[in-house]
Amino acid sequence: MDTKKSTGWSWILRAVAVGAALTTTSPTLAEGLPKKPGPARTAKMFDLLCLSKLPDIKAIAGLATANKFAKLEGKALAAYRPQAPIDQLQGWQFKDFGATFTLLVTSGKPDAQFKAEMPAYANSVNYACSLILPNKFAKAAVLAALGKIIGRKRDDTWEQGPMQVHAWKATTDKFFIQAFHYAGKARPNSSLLSASIFVKK
């Protein structure tokens, strides 16, 4: 697994700051978003909900509550449980300009494969946040907008079932951080944005 130290990845610097002093501030989401719907608004939404909050999933939950997102429970939530073992799963749905988004957060220990590939982070906790996008969204435009927020081109691209995956990866002394853009190769496959941070204990 190829990783690299980052010198200009702004959301990593925010994650380091969050790790030093977790914040639970829950402002109104719309205040920080571009006014018109489109890829820039979508990417910024992911930034505010996930990138700038991880690893503090309590802050993400607080933001969801403050903005009155509909909390997923029971079978509705279980439908999004990943195959990998996790300790915690929370989810919400909300509408923006009539389009439905799904926000998910998880936490758990790394699996055996990750430990083998990244032994330095074997004794870590993984915090992840994903935003599932409406099918109608222009995937290439969202990908470009996300790249602008991260501040550099993606590190890798591969095929994963019906999805094409674009990934950014970087490390700090304490974190292994990843961001992903999953795009369905053909409609009506959904696309999603996801971020994951492994925090050394």
Secondary structure, DSSP 8 states (H G I E B T S, - for coil): ----B-SS-HHHHHHHHHHHS-------GGGGS-SS-SHHHHHHHHIIIIITTTT-HHHHHHHHHHTT-EE--HHHHHTT--SS--SEEEEEEEEETTEEEEEEEEEE---HHHHHH-GGGTTEEEEEEEEEE-TTS-HHHHHHHHHHHHTS--SEEEEETTEEEEEEEEE-SSEEEEEEEEEESSTT--EEEEEEEEEE-
